[in-house]
Amino acid sequence: MKNKFCLTAVIQLSPEVRATISSFLDKYRKTSNDLSIYAPENLHLSLVGLIPIKEEMNLKTEEKEILFNIFQSVLQKTTDHISLEFEGVESTGSSLYIRVTSKNGTLNTIRRKIIDEIVTSPLDFDEKHMRSYDLGFSWCTIARFTKQTKDIEEIMDLGKIPFGSFEAKEVDVVITDKSFSKENTKTLFSAQFRQAFP
């Protein structure tokens, strides 16, 4: 079967948060047959989906430039430190994710500004798809499943588990598959937050 890809904006996890989440998942990684658990290197924070999953993903050079300029402009105008808190496991019905929040909802504001800039740009991206990511919080998908199992119920019963926090420095825009597998992920560019500089 031919791989399908999407274009999305993500924030990579700090080594400490990645290790904490991975350690939590180890129990289920070894015992569960019903959960497709993300490998440690595939964990990431989803900021906004830009182009939904499709068979071909070919962006023109000028489209990449417009996109980079939008991200860099929005991120460089952000004067707040982007402190991200990872706490609690929730379910979409087909996946498990960790809820991610930022102080004063700063990351939500950044997401909306990026979407607004793309919508008014020459880029022909699906606004409805991008707006579907504007939920008032961000998330880190940790597993996918096709049916409800006792493992999922057990995880959900654990409540608001703290997984740590870190300050974001940059956003990566990547072409990847639905599992964010390392071998099928290509970074188009990285854009830095203003506060990433001394």
Secondary structure as GFF3:
##gff-version 3
##sequence-region A 1 198
A	DSSP	beta_strand	5	12	.	.	.	ID=ss1
A	DSSP	alpha_helix	15	31	.	.	.	ID=ss2
A	DSSP	beta_strand	35	37	.	.	.	ID=ss3
A	DSSP	three_ten_helix	40	42	.	.	.	ID=ss4
A	DSSP	beta_strand	44	54	.	.	.	ID=ss5
A	DSSP	alpha_helix	61	76	.	.	.	ID=ss6
A	DSSP	beta_strand	83	91	.	.	.	ID=ss7
A	DSSP	beta_strand	95	102	.	.	.	ID=ss8
A	DSSP	three_ten_helix	103	105	.	.	.	ID=ss9
A	DSSP	alpha_helix	106	119	.	.	.	ID=ss10
A	DSSP	alpha_helix	127	131	.	.	.	ID=ss11
A	DSSP	beta_strand	138	145	.	.	.	ID=ss12
A	DSSP	alpha_helix	150	156	.	.	.	ID=ss13
A	DSSP	beta_strand	162	167	.	.	.	ID=ss14
A	DSSP	beta_strand	170	176	.	.	.	ID=ss15
A	DSSP	three_ten_helix	182	184	.	.	.	ID=ss16
A	DSSP	beta_strand	186	192	.	.	.	ID=ss17
A	DSSP	three_ten_helix	194	196	.	.	.	ID=ss18
###
